[in-house]
């Protein structure tokens, strides 16, 4: 089958389209004919092998899994042993560990769900990783509810575009942080106010936000805490630009944030999403009801997947990117 593969860690030029054997579904898995795949920052991390702390899992010197991509939407070809909830012909979406930039992928039945009926495959493919991350950040880590003032940093990106919508749907007053070029998009997603990070820092208004969701950010915790109410919650998702080569920006979320929580009334939480079918079904209900919509900026053919990953790694896409197979 055709797939986007890599043999060494590096930048986008290590990706190429090649022929590989299709994966075989194991017990509890399904084989999916991939129609479209999403592009999220995790794909860039897997491609580059950074931060280095991930390499015991992904491969010390070369990637253990050669095919890139995690999000997918497609059609079930075969159900593995013990799978009862899916059958050939079902349209599904979810995540894979065999690589979604390929004609076929396998996925555990516990990490896929029926594709939202009102979405195209390209739209559905950009939901699983970013949508699940945003849902768990707003619902679980942030505990966002009616009347709270919520700041979403990175509101115009993949996770941020969902976080703005979910916070607004929960009844919060949402301020989105983004560049001027994305301001209209962020407002259209439900933000009542937009803060242009080029002209105003997030603490300029004082400690007014009950919840701050910082997505792949690099701001100091001290600065973020100055924008947070005394009993507010800061949710840290990723961290691309600050930190050591070993841990990257994750050192801020998993070392500095817990220490800061111990000496203040504020709650600082670092989170990594847990991919699961229950949340995919919850997202599908929100999408089918019109509460949530994916913001797809651009769709690439499989032959241009490397360019899509390069753009996501640069951190300046508006909404989500998809790859058609």
Residue pairs with C-beta under 8 A, 6 or more apart in sequence:
1 19
1 20
1 21
1 22
1 102
1 103
1 104
2 17
2 18
2 19
2 102
2 103
2 302
2 325
3 17
3 18
3 19
3 20
3 66
3 67
3 99
3 101
3 102
3 103
4 15
4 16
4 17
4 67
4 68
4 69
4 99
4 101
4 102
4 302
4 305
4 306
4 323
5 15
5 16
5 17
5 18
5 20
5 66
5 67
5 68
5 99
6 14
6 15
6 16
6 47
6 63
6 66
6 68
7 14
7 62
7 63
7 66
8 14
8 62
8 63
9 47
9 48
9 49
9 50
9 62
9 63
10 47
10 48
11 47
11 48
11 310
11 313
12 47
12 306
12 307
12 309
12 310
12 313
13 306
14 47
15 47
15 68
15 305
15 306
15 309
16 306
17 302
17 303
17 305
20 66
20 67
20 102
22 31
22 102
22 103
22 104
23 31
23 98
23 104
23 105
23 106
24 31
24 106
25 31
25 78
25 79
25 80
25 83
25 106
26 80
26 81
26 106
27 80
27 81
27 82
28 80
28 81
28 82
28 83
28 108
28 109
28 110
29 80
29 83
29 106
29 107
29 108
29 109
30 76
30 77
30 78
30 79
30 80
30 83
30 86
30 92
30 106
30 107
30 109
30 112
31 76
31 77
31 78
31 79
31 80
31 104
31 105
31 106
32 72
32 74
32 75
32 76
32 77
32 92
32 96
32 104
32 105
32 106
32 107
32 112
33 74
33 75
33 76
33 77
33 103
33 104
34 72
34 73
34 74
34 100
34 102
34 103
34 104
34 105
34 325
35 73
35 74
35 75
35 121
35 125
35 324
35 325
36 72
36 73
36 74
36 120
36 121
36 122
36 124
36 125
36 299
36 322
36 323
36 324
36 325
37 69
37 71
37 72
37 73
37 100
37 101
37 125
37 305
37 322
37 323
37 325
38 69
38 70
38 71
38 72
38 100
38 125
38 126
38 127
38 128
38 129
38 130
38 320
38 321
38 322
38 323
39 69
39 71
39 126
39 300
39 305
39 308
39 309
39 312
39 320
39 321
39 322
39 323
40 70
40 71
40 129
40 130
40 158
40 312
40 320
41 158
41 216
41 238
41 240
41 312
41 313
41 315
42 70
42 129
43 68
43 69
43 70
43 309
43 312
44 309
44 312
44 313
45 51
45 54
46 58
46 63
46 65
46 68
47 68
47 309
47 313
48 313
49 55
49 58
49 59
49 63
50 245
50 248
51 243
51 244
51 245
51 246
51 247
51 248
51 250
52 245
52 246
53 246
53 247
53 248
53 250
58 64
58 65
59 65
65 97
65 98
65 99
66 99
67 98
67 99
67 100
67 101
67 102
67 105
68 99
68 100
68 101
68 305
68 309
69 96
69 99
69 100
69 101
69 102
69 105
69 305
69 323
70 95
70 96
70 97
70 100
70 128
70 129
71 93
71 94
71 95
71 100
71 125
71 126
71 127
71 128
71 129
71 130
72 93
72 94
72 95
72 96
72 100
72 105
72 107
72 125
72 128
73 91
73 92
73 93
73 115
73 119
73 121
73 122
73 124
73 125
74 91
74 92
74 93
74 105
74 121
74 325
75 88
75 89
75 90
75 91
75 92
76 86
76 87
76 88
76 89
76 90
76 91
76 92
77 88
77 104
78 88
79 86
79 87
79 88
79 109
80 106
83 109
85 109
86 92
86 109
86 112
90 114
91 114
91 115
91 121
92 112
92 113
92 114
92 115
93 112
93 113
93 114
93 115
93 116
93 124
93 125
93 127
93 128
93 280
94 107
94 111
94 112
94 113
94 128
94 275
94 277
94 280
95 107
95 111
95 112
95 128
95 129
95 275
96 105
96 106
96 107
96 111
97 107
98 105
98 106
98 107
99 105
100 125
101 302
101 305
101 323
101 325
102 325
103 325
109 277
110 276
110 277
111 275
111 276
111 277
111 280
112 277
112 280
113 277
113 280
113 281
113 284
114 281
114 284
115 121
115 124
115 284
116 124
116 127
116 283
116 284
116 287
116 288
117 288
118 287
118 288
119 127
119 287
119 294
121 324
122 296
122 299
122 322
122 324
123 294
123 296
123 322
124 294
125 322
125 323
126 158
126 294
126 296
126 320
126 321
126 322
127 162
127 280
127 283
127 287
127 294
128 275
128 280
129 273
129 275
130 158
130 159
130 161
130 162
130 320
131 162
131 279
131 283
131 292
131 294
132 273
132 274
132 275
132 276
132 279
132 280
132 283
133 159
133 162
133 237
133 271
133 273
134 159
134 160
134 162
134 163
134 166
135 162
135 166
135 279
135 282
135 283
136 271
136 273
136 274
136 279
137 159
137 163
137 213
137 235
137 237
137 271
137 273
138 144
138 150
138 163
138 166
138 167
138 170
138 213
139 166
139 170
140 271
141 233
141 235
141 269
141 271
142 150
142 167
142 211
142 213
142 233
142 235
142 269
143 211
143 233
144 150
144 166
144 167
144 170
144 172
144 211
145 170
145 171
145 172
146 170
146 171
146 172
147 171
147 172
147 173
148 171
148 172
148 173
148 210
148 211
149 172
149 173
149 175
149 208
149 209
149 210
149 211
150 167
150 172
150 173
150 174
150 175
150 209
150 210
150 211
150 212
150 213
151 174
151 175
151 176
151 177
151 195
151 202
151 209
151 211
151 212
151 213
151 227
152 160
152 163
152 164
152 167
152 174
152 175
152 176
152 177
152 191
152 213
152 215
153 160
153 177
153 197
153 202
153 212
153 213
153 214
153 215
153 217
153 219
154 160
154 177
154 178
154 214
154 215
154 216
154 217
155 161
155 163
155 164
155 176
155 177
155 178
155 182
155 186
155 189
155 191
155 194
156 176
156 178
156 179
156 182
156 185
156 186
156 318
156 319
157 215
157 216
157 315
157 317
157 318
157 319
158 312
158 317
158 319
158 320
159 215
159 216
159 237
160 176
160 178
160 186
160 213
160 215
161 185
161 186
161 189
161 294
161 295
161 319
161 320
162 292
162 294
163 213
163 215
164 174
164 176
164 186
164 189
164 190
164 191
165 189
165 190
165 291
165 292
165 293
166 286
166 292
167 174
167 190
167 211
167 213
168 174
168 189
168 190
168 191
169 190
169 286
169 291
169 292
172 211
173 192
174 190
174 191
174 192
174 193
175 191
175 192
175 193
175 194
175 195
175 209
176 186
176 187
176 189
176 191
176 193
176 194
176 195
177 194
177 195
177 197
177 202
178 185
178 186
178 194
178 195
178 196
178 197
179 196
179 197
179 198
179 316
180 196
180 198
181 318
182 318
183 194
183 196
185 295
185 318
185 319
186 194
187 194
189 295
195 202
201 223
202 212
202 219
202 223
202 224
202 227
203 223
203 224
203 226
203 227
205 227
206 226
206 227
207 226
207 227
207 228
207 229
207 230
207 232
208 227
208 229
209 227
209 228
209 229
209 232
210 228
210 229
210 232
210 233
211 232
211 233
211 234
211 235
212 224
212 227
212 228
212 232
212 233
212 234
212 235
213 235
213 237
214 224
214 234
214 235
214 236
214 237
215 237
215 238
216 237
216 238
216 239
216 240
216 241
216 249
216 315
217 236
217 238
217 239
217 240
217 241
217 249
218 239
218 240
218 241
218 242
218 249
221 234
221 252
221 256
221 257
221 260
221 268
224 234
225 234
225 260
225 264
225 266
225 268
228 234
228 266
229 266
230 265
230 266
231 265
231 266
231 267
232 266
232 267
233 266
233 267
233 268
233 269
234 257
234 266
234 267
234 268
234 269
235 269
235 271
236 252
236 253
236 257
236 268
236 269
236 270
236 271
237 253
237 271
238 249
238 250
238 253
239 248
239 249
239 250
239 251
239 252
239 253
240 248
240 249
240 315
241 249
242 249
242 252
243 249
243 250
243 251
243 252
244 251
247 254
247 255
250 270
252 270
253 270
253 271
254 270
257 268
257 269
257 270
258 268
258 270
260 266
260 268
261 267
261 268
283 292
286 292
287 293
287 294
294 319
294 320
295 318
295 319
295 320
296 319
296 320
296 321
296 322
297 317
297 318
297 319
297 320
297 321
298 308
298 317
298 321
298 322
299 321
299 322
299 323
299 324
300 307
300 308
300 321
300 322
300 323
300 324
301 323
301 324
302 323
302 324
302 325
304 323
305 323
308 321
308 322
308 323
311 317
311 321
312 321
